Amino acid sequence: MENKTIKLNSGKIISIRKELDMKITKYFHIIQNENVMSKKAIAAGQGSGFDLKQLYNTITQLQEKRIIIKGMLNALNNGITSFDINTFKTTNNYNIFAAGEAKEAISQLKIVLKNTLNPAEKAKKGLKNIGKKEVFTSAKLNQLIKDLQLKANTYDAKLEDFNNNTELDVTNCSSSIEEFLTI
């Protein structure tokens, strides 16, 4: 694949980020509202018609794009006018934005988790007799949440390492460090 260079201004980057924000929010709301639906509603053609598992996959792809867009905007805001995506993925800022995306997804999935069928009721009545269809079961959602939490923990550990082991050299400082640390 050929590497391309494109030019974006902050207005365009903000516009892209807002579009990503809207789509991710919309898609999570669809999953939250349609994870459990009555078979009658499905037969009547209610709902968005999206495959919710594919929609969740789309959300994860959009979140990765949003991390990159946030990185681009951060670079511009810091006066940096060139941006290499692969280099960005090795930075502390990538870890910050990725941790945030993982934690947001966890929050959204916990809302979906509240809208699942009771496993005991499913076992007692059987799926055929329950009258509802469920896409993401509580077990599946708990696994997704656990996987996302492990990712968030990894990013948080990288952030902690950065915060504890990265130092800043302050030059041309006429005051002692004690003066800066005193409030």
C-alpha positions as CSV (number, residue, x, y, z in Angstrom):
1,M,0.0,0.0,0.0
2,E,1.3,3.4,-0.9
3,N,1.6,5.9,1.9
4,K,-0.2,9.2,1.3
5,T,0.1,12.6,2.7
6,I,-3.0,14.6,3.3
7,K,-3.5,18.1,4.6
8,L,-6.1,18.9,7.3
9,N,-6.9,22.0,9.2
10,S,-8.2,22.1,12.7
11,G,-11.8,22.9,11.5
12,K,-11.9,19.8,9.3
13,I,-10.4,17.6,12.1
14,I,-13.0,18.9,14.6
15,S,-15.7,18.2,12.1
16,I,-14.5,14.7,11.6
17,R,-14.3,14.2,15.4
18,K,-17.8,15.5,15.9
19,E,-19.1,13.1,13.2
20,L,-17.3,10.2,14.8
21,D,-18.8,11.2,18.2
22,M,-22.3,11.3,16.8
23,K,-22.0,7.9,15.0
24,I,-20.5,6.2,18.0
25,T,-23.2,7.5,20.3
26,K,-26.0,6.7,17.9
27,Y,-24.7,3.1,17.4
28,F,-24.3,2.5,21.1
29,H,-27.9,3.7,21.6
30,I,-29.1,1.4,18.9
31,I,-27.4,-1.5,20.7
32,Q,-28.8,-0.5,24.0
33,N,-32.3,-0.2,22.7
34,E,-32.4,-3.2,20.4
35,N,-30.3,-5.8,22.3
36,V,-33.5,-7.4,23.6
37,M,-36.6,-7.1,21.5
38,S,-39.8,-9.0,21.5
39,K,-40.3,-11.4,18.6
40,K,-43.5,-9.6,17.7
41,A,-41.6,-6.3,17.3
42,I,-39.0,-8.0,15.2
43,A,-41.7,-9.6,13.0
44,A,-43.3,-6.2,12.6
45,G,-40.1,-4.8,11.3
46,Q,-39.4,-2.6,14.2
47,G,-35.9,-1.6,15.1
48,S,-33.1,-0.2,13.0
49,G,-32.4,-3.4,11.0
50,F,-28.7,-3.3,11.9
51,D,-26.8,-6.5,12.8
52,L,-25.9,-5.5,16.3
53,K,-22.7,-7.6,16.4
54,Q,-21.5,-5.9,13.2
55,L,-22.5,-2.5,14.6
56,Y,-20.4,-3.1,17.7
57,N,-17.5,-4.0,15.4
58,T,-18.1,-0.8,13.5
59,I,-18.0,1.1,16.8
60,T,-14.6,-0.3,17.7
61,Q,-13.3,0.8,14.3
62,L,-14.7,4.2,14.7
63,Q,-13.2,4.5,18.2
64,E,-9.8,3.7,16.7
65,K,-10.3,6.5,14.1
66,R,-11.4,8.9,16.9
67,I,-8.1,8.2,18.8
68,I,-6.1,9.1,15.7
69,I,-8.3,12.2,15.1
70,K,-7.8,13.3,18.7
71,G,-4.1,12.9,18.2
72,M,-4.1,15.0,15.1
73,L,-6.0,17.8,16.9
74,N,-3.7,17.6,19.9
75,A,-0.6,17.9,17.5
76,L,-2.1,21.0,15.9
77,N,-3.0,22.5,19.2
78,N,0.7,22.1,20.3
79,G,2.0,23.8,17.2
80,I,3.0,20.5,15.5
81,T,2.1,20.6,11.8
82,S,3.1,17.1,10.7
83,F,1.6,13.9,12.1
84,D,2.7,10.3,11.6
85,I,0.1,7.9,12.7
86,N,2.5,5.0,13.4
87,T,4.7,7.3,15.5
88,F,1.6,8.6,17.3
89,K,0.6,5.0,18.3
90,T,3.8,4.8,20.3
91,T,3.2,7.9,22.4
92,N,1.8,8.6,25.8
93,N,-1.0,10.7,24.1
94,Y,-2.1,7.6,22.2
95,N,-2.3,5.7,25.5
96,I,-4.4,8.5,27.1
97,F,-6.9,8.6,24.3
98,A,-7.1,4.8,23.9
99,A,-7.7,4.4,27.7
100,G,-10.5,6.9,27.4
101,E,-12.1,5.0,24.5
102,A,-11.9,1.7,26.3
103,K,-13.4,3.2,29.5
104,E,-16.2,4.8,27.5
105,A,-17.0,1.5,25.8
106,I,-17.1,-0.2,29.2
107,S,-19.6,2.4,30.4
108,Q,-21.8,2.0,27.3
109,L,-21.7,-1.8,27.5
110,K,-22.7,-1.7,31.2
111,I,-25.8,0.1,30.1
112,V,-26.5,-2.7,27.6
113,L,-25.9,-5.2,30.3
114,K,-28.8,-3.8,32.3
115,N,-31.0,-4.6,29.2
116,T,-30.3,-8.3,29.0
117,L,-32.5,-11.3,29.6
118,N,-32.3,-12.9,33.0
119,P,-30.2,-16.1,32.6
120,A,-32.2,-17.9,35.2
121,E,-35.5,-17.1,33.4
122,K,-34.0,-18.2,30.0
123,A,-32.9,-21.5,31.6
124,K,-36.3,-22.0,33.2
125,K,-38.5,-21.1,30.2
126,G,-36.1,-21.9,27.4
127,L,-35.2,-19.5,24.6
128,K,-38.2,-20.6,22.4
129,N,-40.7,-19.8,25.1
130,I,-39.4,-16.5,26.3
131,G,-40.9,-14.4,23.4
132,K,-37.8,-12.2,23.1
133,K,-34.6,-12.2,21.1
134,E,-31.3,-11.2,22.7
135,V,-28.2,-10.4,20.7
136,F,-25.6,-9.8,23.4
137,T,-26.1,-12.1,26.4
138,S,-25.0,-11.0,29.9
139,A,-22.2,-13.5,29.6
140,K,-21.0,-12.1,26.3
141,L,-21.2,-8.5,27.6
142,N,-19.3,-9.4,30.8
143,Q,-16.6,-10.9,28.6
144,L,-16.4,-7.8,26.4
145,I,-16.3,-5.6,29.5
146,K,-13.5,-7.7,31.0
147,D,-11.5,-7.6,27.7
148,L,-11.9,-3.8,27.5
149,Q,-11.0,-3.5,31.2
150,L,-7.8,-5.4,30.6
151,K,-7.0,-3.1,27.7
152,A,-7.7,0.0,29.8
153,N,-5.5,-1.5,32.6
154,T,-2.7,-1.9,30.0
155,Y,-3.0,1.7,28.9
156,D,-3.3,2.9,32.5
157,A,-0.1,1.0,33.4
158,K,1.7,2.7,30.5
159,L,0.4,6.1,31.6
160,E,1.6,5.4,35.2
161,D,5.0,4.4,33.9
162,F,5.3,7.5,31.8
163,N,4.2,9.7,34.7
164,N,6.6,8.1,37.1
165,N,9.6,7.8,34.8
166,T,9.5,10.7,32.4
167,E,11.2,13.9,33.5
168,L,11.1,17.5,32.2
169,D,14.2,19.6,32.1
170,V,13.3,23.2,32.9
171,T,15.9,25.7,31.7
172,N,16.3,29.4,32.3
173,C,14.6,29.0,35.6
174,S,15.4,31.8,38.0
175,S,13.5,30.1,40.9
176,S,14.2,27.0,42.8
177,I,12.0,24.0,42.4
178,E,10.8,24.5,46.0
179,E,9.3,27.8,44.9
180,F,7.3,26.0,42.2
181,L,6.2,23.3,44.5
182,T,5.0,25.7,47.2
183,I,1.4,26.8,46.8
